[in-house]
């Protein structure tokens, strides 16, 4: 019996204290620094943050997709059904990638093979992981293209990627990722470079597939609108660390970290006055060749205190399952988060 079967409330994927580094000519880049998160069956976890914060490297390292060298995982675990998939990618003689864990990549045009028919690329996954015959695999490929809402799926399965539009290519990528009915689907910026109407269709498709299969989804994005539409839980990432985690309502309405408040203030809304500009987060992220000893957001934080520079902040449970990596939640802090909310809204 697997760990998840023995305990139905256990997360499907449980990542703990993940550290990833890269050797470069300039030195060692500490790209991911102690990331922990979990996701349950039928739920969606969104990992958000600005470009370069380590979102994609986190999931790619779990999937074994970063080049080693120059990359390496120096510490951490990622438990899937009781197996640490950081250390073990082959379970019961089969690779978990594409089988128990599916992944939708950012750019389907570069992820798909331009010399193979789309249906054959889906069928290949089924032949490798499920042992289907060529005929069975192609028939199943047509089925999953239909599930992905591609019209005339039998005809489209016999076409090459160049014959597909951007939205259809993304649907084809989704079809490949769900062909083996994975327990976890990792969607890395699945709506990048798509127009708004196609984005909405792709997100609705993912939610519909999740309802059918009960799979967990890890959604990587920097779009808070996508988060609001899709996520059950949110982890906010900055400078290689998760600085806040909680339910989508916690993060949007009861944000507990100054970086999260900054992201929200920089996002336009229907209530933003027309004569009021957006509030950007001033400054730049820290140099991950030499990460700061204290809070990574210290140099940009308008609410920073003396302790934030030299001392790493504690991970404080603000409310049940709502945590923030911030000294402002210490009992001796001179300010409270509610005061920060009032300042941001002023």
MOJO-V895659 format. One record per residue. N is the residue number from 0. RES is the residue in three letters. PSI is psi in whole degrees, -180 to 180 (none if undefined). NEAR is the number of other C-alpha atoms within 10 Angstrom. D_LAST is the distance of its C-alpha to the last C-alpha in Angstrom with 1 decimal. Layout:
# MOJO-V895659
((N RES PSI NEAR D_LAST) (N RES PSI NEAR D_LAST))
This chain:
# MOJO-V895659
((0 UNK 133 8 54.6) (1 UNK 165 10 51.3) (2 UNK -41 15 48.5) (3 UNK -32 17 46.3) (4 UNK -35 12 49.3) (5 UNK -34 10 50.0) (6 UNK 96 10 46.5) (7 UNK -18 11 44.8) (8 UNK 0 10 41.4) (9 UNK 146 16 41.6) (10 UNK 150 20 39.5) (11 UNK -43 23 41.4) (12 UNK 127 26 40.0) (13 UNK 107 18 38.9) (14 UNK 132 23 37.9) (15 UNK 127 16 37.8) (16 UNK 51 16 37.1) (17 UNK 128 23 37.8) (18 UNK 129 22 38.2) (19 UNK 133 24 39.2) (20 UNK 158 21 40.4) (21 UNK 132 19 41.9) (22 UNK 126 15 44.5) (23 UNK 172 12 44.0) (24 UNK -28 5 45.7) (25 UNK -8 7 42.8) (26 UNK -161 11 42.8) (27 UNK 121 15 41.5) (28 UNK 119 17 38.2) (29 UNK 85 21 36.6) (30 UNK -36 23 35.0) (31 UNK 127 28 34.4) (32 UNK 83 23 33.9) (33 UNK 40 16 34.4) (34 UNK 134 22 33.0) (35 UNK 136 19 33.6) (36 UNK 165 18 33.0) (37 UNK 161 18 35.0) (38 UNK 138 22 35.4) (39 UNK 161 22 37.4) (40 UNK 135 20 39.8) (41 UNK 5 18 38.3) (42 UNK 160 22 34.7) (43 UNK 124 24 32.4) (44 UNK 125 26 30.6) (45 UNK 129 30 28.2) (46 UNK 116 26 27.9) (47 UNK 160 24 24.9) (48 UNK 166 25 23.9) (49 UNK 165 16 24.1) (50 UNK 137 12 27.6) (51 UNK 3 14 29.8) (52 UNK -10 22 28.3) (53 UNK 9 25 31.6) (54 UNK -55 28 31.1) (55 UNK -38 20 34.3) (56 UNK -37 19 36.3) (57 UNK -53 24 35.7) (58 UNK -34 21 37.2) (59 UNK -35 17 39.9) (60 UNK -38 20 41.1) (61 UNK -38 23 41.5) (62 UNK -3 20 43.5) (63 UNK 32 17 45.6) (64 UNK 0 12 44.5) (65 UNK 142 19 43.6) (66 UNK 130 11 46.6) (67 UNK 112 12 48.2) (68 UNK 171 10 48.8) (69 UNK -12 11 46.6) (70 UNK 160 20 44.2) (71 UNK 146 16 44.7) (72 UNK 115 20 43.3) (73 UNK -19 13 43.7) (74 UNK 155 14 42.5) (75 UNK 163 20 41.3) (76 UNK 158 20 42.5) (77 UNK 98 23 41.8) (78 UNK 125 20 43.7) (79 UNK 112 22 44.8) (80 UNK 43 20 47.2) (81 UNK 2 15 48.2) (82 UNK 133 17 48.9) (83 UNK 102 17 46.9) (84 UNK -5 22 46.6) (85 UNK -39 19 45.6) (86 UNK -26 14 49.1) (87 UNK 107 12 51.0) (88 UNK -21 17 50.5) (89 UNK 118 12 53.9) (90 UNK 126 11 54.1) (91 UNK 37 7 57.4) (92 UNK 2 8 58.6) (93 UNK 144 14 55.8) (94 UNK 132 16 52.7) (95 UNK -22 20 49.5) (96 UNK 124 20 47.8) (97 UNK -9 23 48.1) (98 UNK -75 22 49.7) (99 UNK -26 21 47.5) (100 UNK 121 23 44.4) (101 UNK 157 25 43.7) (102 UNK 133 25 41.4) (103 UNK 122 23 40.0) (104 UNK 164 23 39.5) (105 UNK -44 20 37.0) (106 UNK 97 18 39.7) (107 UNK -28 20 42.5) (108 UNK -38 17 44.5) (109 UNK -21 9 45.1) (110 UNK -30 12 45.3) (111 UNK 149 21 48.0) (112 UNK 117 13 51.6) (113 UNK -13 12 52.5) (114 UNK 0 10 56.2) (115 UNK 144 13 56.1) (116 UNK 148 18 55.8) (117 UNK -43 28 52.6) (118 UNK -36 28 54.6) (119 UNK -33 19 56.5) (120 UNK -35 22 53.4) (121 UNK -43 27 52.3) (122 UNK -36 25 55.9) (123 UNK -41 19 56.2) (124 UNK -44 22 53.5) (125 UNK -36 24 55.5) (126 UNK -40 16 58.8) (127 UNK -47 15 57.5) (128 UNK -26 18 55.6) (129 UNK -8 14 57.4) (130 UNK 24 12 60.9) (131 UNK 153 16 61.1) (132 UNK 167 14 63.9) (133 UNK -41 14 63.0) (134 UNK -46 11 63.6) (135 UNK -42 13 61.6) (136 UNK -41 24 58.7) (137 UNK -39 23 58.6) (138 UNK -42 15 58.8) (139 UNK -35 19 55.8) (140 UNK -42 28 53.9) (141 UNK -39 25 54.4) (142 UNK -46 16 53.1) (143 UNK -28 25 49.8) (144 UNK -36 28 49.3) (145 UNK -43 19 49.7) (146 UNK -34 19 47.2) (147 UNK 11 24 44.8) (148 UNK 36 16 45.2) (149 UNK 119 19 47.3) (150 UNK 153 12 49.8) (151 UNK 53 11 53.5) (152 UNK -37 19 52.9) (153 UNK -41 17 56.7) (154 UNK -44 10 56.8) (155 UNK -33 21 53.5) (156 UNK -23 25 54.7) (157 UNK 5 15 57.5) (158 UNK 165 16 55.4) (159 UNK 160 18 53.9) (160 UNK -31 23 50.2) (161 UNK -19 14 50.5) (162 UNK -3 11 51.3) (163 UNK 146 16 47.9) (164 UNK 173 11 44.6) (165 UNK -45 19 41.4) (166 UNK -38 20 40.3) (167 UNK -35 21 43.9) (168 UNK -41 21 44.1) (169 UNK -38 27 41.0) (170 UNK -38 27 42.7) (171 UNK -40 29 45.9) (172 UNK -41 26 44.0) (173 UNK -41 28 42.7) (174 UNK -42 28 46.3) (175 UNK -43 28 47.6) (176 UNK -32 27 44.9) (177 UNK 0 29 45.7) (178 UNK -39 24 49.5) (179 UNK 13 20 50.4) (180 UNK 64 20 47.9) (181 UNK 156 22 45.9) (182 UNK -30 24 44.2) (183 UNK 132 29 41.2) (184 UNK 120 24 39.9) (185 UNK 120 24 37.7) (186 UNK 104 23 35.9) (187 UNK 102 21 34.7) (188 UNK 59 18 32.4) (189 UNK -11 25 34.7) (190 UNK 15 24 33.0) (191 UNK 137 15 32.7) (192 UNK 13 13 34.1) (193 UNK 148 14 34.5) (194 UNK 168 11 33.2) (195 UNK -42 10 30.8) (196 UNK -40 9 33.6) (197 UNK -38 16 35.7) (198 UNK -48 18 32.7) (199 UNK -40 14 32.3) (200 UNK -41 15 36.1) (201 UNK -43 22 36.2) (202 UNK -41 16 33.5) (203 UNK -38 14 35.3) (204 UNK -45 17 38.5) (205 UNK -42 19 37.3) (206 UNK -39 20 36.1) (207 UNK -43 14 39.5) (208 UNK -37 17 41.4) (209 UNK -41 21 39.6) (210 UNK -37 12 40.5) (211 UNK -43 10 44.1) (212 UNK -15 14 44.6) (213 UNK 20 18 42.2) (214 UNK 154 25 41.2) (215 UNK 145 24 38.2) (216 UNK 130 30 36.0) (217 UNK 113 25 34.1) (218 UNK 118 25 31.8) (219 UNK 124 24 30.7) (220 UNK 162 24 27.9) (221 UNK 8 20 24.8) (222 UNK 108 16 23.8) (223 UNK -24 17 21.2) (224 UNK -41 10 22.5) (225 UNK -40 18 25.9) (226 UNK -48 22 24.7) (227 UNK -34 16 23.2) (228 UNK -32 13 26.6) (229 UNK -36 20 29.0) (230 UNK 149 21 27.9) (231 UNK -43 18 28.6) (232 UNK 156 24 27.4) (233 UNK 136 26 25.4) (234 UNK 123 27 25.9) (235 UNK 126 24 23.4) (236 UNK 139 24 25.4) (237 UNK 129 25 24.8) (238 UNK 43 26 27.6) (239 UNK 2 25 30.3) (240 UNK 153 24 28.8) (241 UNK 117 26 27.1) (242 UNK -19 26 23.9) (243 UNK 142 27 22.8) (244 UNK 142 27 24.9) (245 UNK -175 25 24.7) (246 UNK 165 19 25.0) (247 UNK -34 21 23.1) (248 UNK -40 14 21.2) (249 UNK -49 19 20.4) (250 UNK -37 23 19.1) (251 UNK -36 17 17.0) (252 UNK -18 12 15.7) (253 UNK 45 19 16.1) (254 UNK 138 26 15.8) (255 UNK 0 31 17.1) (256 UNK 139 24 17.3) (257 UNK -31 26 14.9) (258 UNK -42 23 16.9) (259 UNK -41 22 16.4) (260 UNK -38 21 12.6) (261 UNK -41 19 13.2) (262 UNK -44 18 15.6) (263 UNK -40 19 13.4) (264 UNK -26 17 10.6) (265 UNK -5 14 13.7) (266 UNK 127 14 15.1) (267 UNK 154 13 15.1) (268 UNK 172 10 15.1) (269 UNK -18 6 16.5) (270 UNK -3 6 13.2) (271 UNK 124 12 11.9) (272 UNK 145 10 12.6) (273 UNK -30 7 15.8) (274 UNK 2 6 14.9) (275 UNK 122 8 11.9) (276 UNK 168 10 13.5) (277 UNK 158 13 13.2) (278 UNK 95 14 11.8) (279 UNK 158 12 15.2) (280 UNK 115 15 16.0) (281 UNK 154 11 17.8) (282 UNK -171 10 21.3) (283 UNK 158 9 24.1) (284 UNK 161 17 25.3) (285 UNK 160 18 27.9) (286 UNK 116 12 31.6) (287 UNK 2 19 33.3) (288 UNK -33 16 36.6) (289 UNK 76 11 35.5) (290 UNK 149 17 32.5) (291 UNK 152 19 30.7) (292 UNK -34 12 32.0) (293 UNK -139 14 28.6) (294 UNK 132 25 25.4) (295 UNK -22 23 25.6) (296 UNK 0 23 21.9) (297 UNK -48 22 22.2) (298 UNK -21 16 22.4) (299 UNK -9 17 19.3) (300 UNK 123 18 17.0) (301 UNK -8 14 14.3) (302 UNK 18 12 14.9) (303 UNK 147 17 18.7) (304 UNK 170 14 21.1) (305 UNK -36 8 24.7) (306 UNK -22 14 26.2) (307 UNK -30 22 24.5) (308 UNK -54 17 26.8) (309 UNK -20 12 30.3) (310 UNK 129 13 30.0) (311 UNK 134 16 29.3) (312 UNK 154 21 26.7) (313 UNK 156 15 28.1) (314 UNK 101 15 27.6) (315 UNK 135 17 26.2) (316 UNK 104 16 26.6) (317 UNK -46 17 23.3) (318 UNK 170 12 24.9) (319 UNK 125 8 28.2) (320 UNK 23 11 28.4) (321 UNK 110 20 24.8) (322 UNK 152 24 24.9) (323 UNK 139 26 22.8) (324 UNK 82 22 24.3) (325 UNK 136 23 22.0) (326 UNK -17 22 22.8) (327 UNK -17 24 19.5) (328 UNK 3 22 21.5) (329 UNK 143 13 24.3) (330 UNK -27 9 25.1) (331 UNK 4 9 25.0) (332 UNK 137 12 21.6) (333 UNK -19 9 19.6) (334 UNK 161 15 16.3) (335 UNK 161 14 15.7) (336 UNK -34 18 14.2) (337 UNK -36 12 12.4) (338 UNK -38 9 10.6) (339 UNK -40 19 9.8) (340 UNK -43 16 8.5) (341 UNK -38 9 6.0) (342 UNK -41 9 5.1) (343 UNK -38 14 5.5) (344 UNK -16 8 3.8) (345 UNK none 6 0.0))
